Amino acid sequence: MRTAALAVVAMIAAGGSAPAQSSGQAAAGPDRARLVGAWHMVSMEEQAPDGTLTHRDDRDAMLVYTADGHVSVQVMYPASDISSTTNSPYSKDGYEASFGSYDVDEQAHTVTHHVRGSLVRTLIGRDLPRVMQFSTDGHLTLRSARPEEKWSVTWEHD
């Protein structure tokens, strides 16, 4: 009993706390821990069918990962871009919004969003795997794990 009390005191003194985990939540690893928080979009790159790469930094967006496994994302396209995004599989009328839960595969460096709700209803119930990469300056780059989707988004912690 005394050993357990000393361990708790040592943890508190070190500034840590025991994370609460739900029964289905995986232990937090380095990638998962780095994801937690609010992010804003720095830029997006999209590859057209002809191979042309377009770099965009004019979209306003927020991505939020919570420690207990929830995710939400919202992207607002500029008014000048609404017509080209109308038929996007992720957006409607220049806006993208979804929420749900997420899982991280630490070995593969992937995060999978499990969509519970979305502005685009065909996404509801789908799993959206994303390859993640953290840069040395703290940016997070996500790209689709699906080879037919040729885009990447770079995020920065708020």
Buried (B, 14 or more C-beta within 10 A) or exposed (E): EEEEEEEEEEEEEEEEEEEEEEEEBEEBEEBBEBBBBEBEBBBBBBEEEEEEEEEBEEBEBBBBBBBEBEBBBBBBBEEEBBEEBEEEEBBBEBBBBBBBBBBBBEEEEBBBBBBBEBBBEEBEEBEBBBBBEBEEEEBBBBBBBEEEBBBBBBBBEE
